[in-house]
Each structure stands twice: as structure tokens, then as C-alpha cells.
Amino acid sequence: MRKKVLVLGGNFGGLTAALRVKHELQGDVDVTVVSASDRFLFNPSLIWLPFGKRRPADITFPLAPTFESHAVDFVHAAATRIDPVAQQVETTRGSYGYDYLVIATGYRNQVDVIPGLEVANAAYMITTLEDAIHAGEGWQRFLQDPGPVVVGATQGAGCFGAAYEFLFNLSYRLRKAGLRKQVTLTYVTAEPFLGHFGIGGLPGGEKLLGMFLRKEGIQAVTSTAMTEISPGKLLLADGRSLGFAYAMIVPPFLGQQVVQSVEGLADDKGYVPVHDTYQSLAYPNIYAVGIAAAVTVPWTTAVPVGIPKTGFPTEAQAHVAAENIAAQVRGEQPTAHKEFGDIPAVCVMDAGNNGVMILADKMLPPRKAAVMIPGPQAHAAKLLFEKYFLWKARNGYVRLP
């Protein structure tokens, strides 16, 4: 009998894993993708959406045609229960059995990390499409009645790159609108120092980010926790209070509740502990990739910081998982291994009309090589990569770099 591979999630990790398994086995496997969203979202471009530089249609595409063209079944539904013993997943559109399961369900915002992190208080997020749309609505209101701006990343957050990108893009947009000189801009972060990024920092990173902030006239508050947001006010753990007319805060992420509720499968944050094969520690026929996979933070900081699980390492994990599933289907042992920390770091931090290219041989230290290259070429590179990746993903060319 043909083996059944069920993939939960259709974005970076889910799309890559599903198509790679199908290709590895030359179609001799039944692959089904169940996703709560029927569209792929290129998350890195959410930084531009609030400023009107992107529309939702520019950075999404429908999943069904892509999967259909590669003979992968697609089900637009939310998973409601995972039974790892019966090897069954219940969804809002029926139950699906599996021989191998890939959990690529992404994240949900931990909005309760700070009381008051809500649109009603002019405090926005950009970590989902809906969040970014609301942030754009707030931005239009802000332009009519400007005032102080706070951009930050909370204790426990890991997506610091998006906070920096939004910060510098916002400063650039203020200049374009002729408002930069009348708006104070403050960056608040749990990072122990500027340019930590949740990956321990890179050579020259703190100096470079400090230079960027000074050039833009941005005040920075590092190594601090946020305690409460009320209308127009952010309270910090050290007792300081920052007033704002507009705020964008990046929260920590959590795994999906359907995963967290399975006893023995996930940790208390809803992430699945995995081997370097991306197999669950508890169930060898269950894999987890991307944000759904647990990663141990290899350091302790005064204020907790997370680790960024971005698109590049997510794709790398999905390829490893797919190779191992294909091996198991063929009756072989999984042989592909790649620790999260050993995946290369490849990132472009956009800054409006400038930016920084970040390259390192490993995501986490110790590293042998790492470099940060500032300049307008970084902005151009991000624009080109967005177009390339959306073309690649839409067509299912997952074997391309």
C-alpha cells in the first residue's frame, strides 16, 4: 500500500516539505496538505504593507493550484486534534490518517505578554497579515495627527529583525512625509545589546546598528522588559514611561494550541522537541519544522530573548525532514541531519532605501565566518529576493535555492 504523508501547514515549511517528499519518491506516495489558510504568505514583506508599499495580493498566492500541479492533495481546513497513537488528525473538514506527519503550523502571537497590546491603544503588530493591515490603518491615522513613535520587541521575542526593519522603514517614511524632525522615535528591545538579533550578535553588529540609529536620530533602550501598555503610554520594567502616538511591538511567538494539547508531543510553548533529523523525540513518524520545532536557547540574558526561526532555516529543516521521510517510506533509516544552529544565517535587513546583508556560516555561535554588509544594495537584494521566492514557491520549484 502507498504510504500517506500528511502535512499540517502550507507556508514555508509545509509547502517545501510536501513537494520535496512528492519529488523524492517520484510521486509514489500520497501527500496531503491541511492548512488553515488557503494562501501562501511571504511574511518578510509584511514590514512594507503598513506603509502602502505592498498590498495583500502582492505577497500572497492561492495554494490549491500549486499543490494540484504537483499531484498533492490540498485541504483548506484547520487541524483540531492530533492523535499520534491512532495516527489520525481531525480537522474542520473531516479526519485524515497518516503514516508520517509533518507539523509546519507556524506560530501565534503571545499577546498577553504585555497587558494592553491591542489596536485600541494604538499599539500594533506586523507579524500576521491581519496585524499588518491594522498597523497600516493606524499609520494613516497617525499621519493626520503625528506624535512620538515607539517600535520594539518584547521580552521573550525572537523576531528582532522585523522590529529593526520596521523601525528604519518607518523613519524613512517619516522623512518622505516631511515629518521626521517633529517626531521622536524610540526603539525598545529585550536584546542585551543592539544587533543581538536573537542569534548572539555578529562581529561589528552592535557598532553598525548604533551608527544606523544615530544617523536616524533614534533613541534606543536595550535589555528591558515591557510591563504594560495603555492609550499612548508604554511602561517599562525599570519604571520608565514612554509616551507615543503610534507603537509597533513584536511579541513572542507560541506554537499552535492543537499541537500544544497533545500530551508528550510539545513543550509548554507548543513547540515540538526534535532530533537533528527533525523527528519528534516522542514519535519517530512525526516531524516538525520551522517555528513549530523547538530550539534550545544557548545562552542566558538578563531579559529573556528568543531565537528567530525565519524562512531560510525553515526551508532547510523542511528539506531534511522530507529526505528522512522519503528514506523511511523506502524502508531505510533517516540519514539526513542538520542542527538548527548549524544552518547558515542568510538575511537581508531592509531600511527603506538602505539596509544590511547578514551572512554567517552558522545561525548560532560558535561561528567561523560572519559578516554584515551595509548599503543600498541590501534594499535592492530584498526586492529581488521577494520576487524570486514568490515565483519559486508559486510554481513549486522547491529544489531551487
C-alpha positions, 0 to 999 in steps of 0.5 A: 500500500502507498504510504500517506504523508500528511502535512499540517501547514502550507507556508514555508515549511509545509509547502517545501516539505510536501513537494520535496517528499512528492519529488523524492519518491517520484510521486509514489506516495500520497501527500496531503496538505491541511492548512488553515489558510488557503494562501501562501504568505511571504511574511518578510514583506509584511514590514512594507504593507503598513506603509502602502508599499505592498498590498495583500495580493502582492505577497500572497498566492492561492495554494490549491493550484500549486499543490494540484500541479504537483499531484498533492492533495490540498485541504483548506481546513484547520487541524483540531486534534492530533492523535499520534497513537491512532495516527489520525488528525481531525480537522474542520473538514473531516479526519485524515490518517497518516503514516508520517506527519509533518507539523509546519503550523507556524506560530501565534502571537503571545499577546498577553505578554504585555497587558494592553497590546491591542489596536485600541491603544494604538499599539500594533503588530506586523507579524500576521497579515491581519496585524499588518493591515491594522498597523497600516490603518493606524499609520494613516491615522497617525499621519493626520495627527503625528506624535512620538513613535515607539517600535520594539520587541518584547521580552521573550521575542525572537523576531528582532529583525522585523522590529529593526526593519520596521523601525528604519522603514518607518523613519524613512517614511517619516522623512518622505512625509516631511515629518521626521524632525517633529517626531521622536522615535524610540526603539525598545528591545529585550536584546542585551545589546543592539544587533543581538538579533536573537542569534548572539550578535555578529562581529561589528553588529552592535557598532553598525546598528548604533551608527544606523540609529544615530544617523536616524536620530533614534533613541534606543533602550536595550535589555528591558522588559515591557510591563504594560501598555495603555492609550499612548503610554508604554511602561517599562520594567525599570519604571520608565514611561514612554509616551507615543502616538503610534507603537509597533511591538513584536511579541513572542511567538507560541506554537499552535494550541492543537499541537500544544494539547497533545500530551508528550508531543510539545513543550509548554510553548507548543513547540515540538522537541526534535532530533537533528533529523527533525523527528519528534523525540516522542514519535519517530513518524512525526516531524516538525519544522520551522517555528513549530520545532523547538530550539534550545536557547544557548545562552542566558540574558538578563531579559529573556530573548528568543531565537528567530526561526525565519524562512531560510532555516525553515526551508532547510529543516523542511528539506531534511525532514522530507529526505528522512521521510522519503528514506523511511517510506523506502524502508531505510533509516533517516540519514539526513541531519542538520542542527538548527544552529548549524544552518547558515544565517542568510538575511537581508535587513531592509531600511527603506532605501538602505539596509544590511546583508547578514551572512554567517556560516552558522545561525548560532555561535560558535561561528567561523565566518560572519559578516554584515554588509551595509548599503543600498544594495541590501534594499535592492537584494530584498526586492529581488529576493521577494520576487524570486521566492514568490515565483519559486514557491508559486510554481513549486520549484522547491529544489531551487535555492 
